[in-house]
Amino acid sequence: MIVKTLGRVDYLPTLEAMRAFTATRNADTPDELWLCEHPPTFTQGIAGKPEHLLLPGDIPVVPTERGGQVTYHGPGQVTAYPLVDLRRLGIYVKEYVFRLETALIQTLDGYDVTGLRVAGAPGIYVRPADPGGHAALTGPTDPTHAFQGLAKIAALGIKVNRHCTFHGLALNVAMDLEPFQRINPCGYQGLETTSLDKIGVSTDWPTAASRLAERLSAQLTP
């Protein structure tokens, strides 16, 4: 897998580049992993409901073909775009999503943070009150508050075209979380979001990006 660190790049040109790469690749094209951060941008999934976009204000909203609802990209967030041929890996979409989440969990574990999956809600969550605790989720005590005690630290949104993936995932490292209050993150009203710095982890963007790239490469290399 070829890893490319793009730095801070505008969202729309990056999206267009992903589309072009995916449309023109063939069975011999090496897989790539793009790492970047974006200026403040809201992105809306293909089935995104407008009511989840509350008060975007001066932040642009970009419609996309990825799955999921609305999310936010901004400085201090590692955004990773794996451009992978699933046929070469010999896996299907469900397994691909599982491996992306596994890479995120492993990356967080390197910071002594326990990443958690929530059934039916792709992405990775943490317990802000006990980010290093290892207790398993036992299900929400109140079904009207499925994310009680949790906060989302990493979002997932993918697209697969001709068995080839684009779009990807975003890990919140050290960022201004205020824009998340302008949306229902990933379509969940009141869902709290967090980032590594907010739960006591001191790291920088290059370090977090490098660790995530290492884990993604290990999960996505045949």
N, C-alpha and C positions, 0 to 999 in steps of 0.2 A: 504494500500500500504506500502510495506517495503522499506524504504529509506536507501541506502547504500552509504556512502562517501568513495570512493576508493583512493582519493588523486591523486598524479601524477603517472600515469601508462602508459606503452607503448601501442600504439594503436592496433597493431595486436593481442596480447594476449587478449585484452579486446574485440575486435571483435569476436574472436574465442569463448570466454566465452559467449557472447550474443547469438551467433549461437547455442551453446550447450544448453543454458538455454531454448531457444525458441523451439528447436527440441525435447526436452525431457519433456516439461511441459504438463500438462493435465488440465481438466476443474476445478480441485481443487487447482491448483498451485496458490499461492498468487501472485498478481502483484508486481513488484519491480521497483524502480527508482534508477538508478546508477548515481552518480555524480562524476566527475573526471576532471582532466586536463591532457593533453598529451604533450610529448616532440614535437618539431616541426615536423609536418607531413602534407603532402598533401594527401587528399583522393579523389578518382575519382568515380563518380556515375556510375551505370550500363550502362547508355546511354551516358556517358561522352565523349566529343569530344577532341581528343588529341591537337587540335589547341588552346584550352583554357589553356593549360599548357605551359606557355611561357618559363620561365627560372628557372626550379626547383632548379638547383645548387646542393648543398649538402643536401637538404631536401628530405627524401624518399617520394615516391609516392606509395600509397596503393590502388589497385583497390577494389571496394566493390560492393555489390548488392543493395545498397540504391538508391533511386531516386535522380535526380539532377545531376549537373555537378561537377566540381572540387571546393574544398574548402580547407581551411587551419585550422589546429588545432595547438595550441601552448600554452606555459605557460601564465598564466594570463587570460585564457578563461575558463568559466564554461561550460563544456560539460555534457549534461544530456541525459541519455538513459532510457526512459520509456519502460518497458517490460510489456505490457498491453494486456489483453484479451478483444478485442472489443465486443465480444458477451456478456460478463458479463456487460459491460457498456451499451450495447444496442445501439451502434452507428456504423456508417460506416466511411470510411477513410476521407471523406471530412469534416465531423464534428470533427473527431480526430485532423486533421490539424488545424482547426479553434480554437479548445480548446488549442492546444499547443501555437498558436500565442496569444491567449487571456492571457495565463499565462505569456508570455513574456511581453505583454503590461502592465499587472497589476504589474509585477515586476519593470518595468521601471517607472511606475507611482509612486511607492513608493520612487523613487529617484527624483521625480518632473520632469521626462523626459517623453515626449509624444512619444510613439511608434506608428508607422504608418504601415498599410498594403498597398501594391501596387498590384493591380489586375494583376494576371498572373505571379507574381514573389514572390513565397513563401519566408517567412522570415519577419523580422521586420526592419523598417527603421526609421531614425530620421533626423531632420533638424539641422545640425551642427551649423548653424548661429543662431538658435532659438530653442534649444532642449526642452524647456518647453512650447513653443507656442502650442495653441490648435486649430489653424485654420485647417479646413479640407482640404484634398487634392482636388484640382479641376481639376486634369489632367495636363499632361505636356504641357507647352506652346509651346515647340518645340518637335515634335514627334520623331526627331532623337536623342533627349537627354531625354529619359523617366525618368531618375533619377536626373534631374537637381535640385540642391538644397538639395538633399538627400544623406544620407550615410547609408550603411547597418551595423547594430549593432548586429544582430542575424541571424544565418542561420538555415535552416531546411532541413533535409534529412532523410526519413524514409523508412522502409521496413515492409511489412505485410506478414506473412506466416501462413496459417491456422487461419486467423482472429487474430493473435497475432503479436504485434508490436515489432520491435527492431530498432537499430540506433536511431536518435533523433534530438537534437538541440544543438546549441552552442551560448552562450552569451559572447560577448567581454567585459571584465571588465577592465583590465589594462595590455595591451600587446604590444609587438613590432609589428607594422602593416606592416613593410617592406615586409615580405613574400607575402602579398596579392598583391603586385605589380608584383610578378613573375607569376601571373595567371590572367585570366579573372574571377573574383569571381562569382561563380555560373553560369558561362557562359556568363556574361555580360561585354563586353569590356568597360573599363574605369569606371566601377562601383567603387565609393569611399567606403571604409570601415572605421569604426571608433570604438571606445571603450568608456566605461563610463569615464575613466580618461581623454580622449581627449576632452570630452564635458563638463568638469568641475565637474564631480562627483567623490568625494573621498570616496572610499570604499575598502574593501579587499575581497579576494576570498571567505573565509568562510562565510562572511555576505551575499554576493551576491548569493552564492550557497544555503544557507539556505532559503533566501527569494524566490528564484526561485523554490526550492523544495516544499515550502509551497503552492505556487500558483499552481504548477503542480499537487500536491496531491489533492488539492481542485477541480481541473478541471477533474481529472481522477479517482476519487473515486465514486463508484455507490451510 
